[in-house]
Amino acid sequence: MNGATQNLIPPERLVRVTFLPEGRTVEFEFGALSWARHGRPMSILDVAENFGIDLDHACGGSCACTTCHVWIQVGAEGLSEAEENELDKLDTAADLQLNSRLGCQAVLTRPGNYVVEIPGWNRNYVSEGKPLSRAQKP
């Protein structure tokens, strides 16, 4: 078996997450992601941190703010249900939509395809020293 064959993820275990507006897609085997210690394990924030996707999280992913507010465009049915503490925080978030979730709390519960939009106004790269995404560069 060659190296390429060994690295194949069985289709029934494949997780594919696309982050917008950057359009970056990451893939990994369900259950094999190391917890990056930001947000709940296997949360949208955890995925972002594991793959170097800039998703602001001023509170460190402890559900104490709304800076990791995202819109789930595809795959909401594969995420954990929002708990009361997340819903309470979302009530204070800007531009709340029906598909709004906190990245630190929205946990992937099964393999599948997910599309997550990070609202442009919800990025705080300058204060955290993070680079601007391609979509924000002049």
PyMOL commands that set and color helices and strands:
alter all, ss='L'
color gray80, all
select helices_A, chain A and resi 3-6+11-13+44-50+76-78+84-90+120-122+125-128
alter helices_A, ss='H'
color red, helices_A
select strands_A, chain A and resi 14-20+24-29+69-74+100-102+112-117
alter strands_A, ss='S'
color yellow, strands_A
deselect
rebuild
show_as cartoon
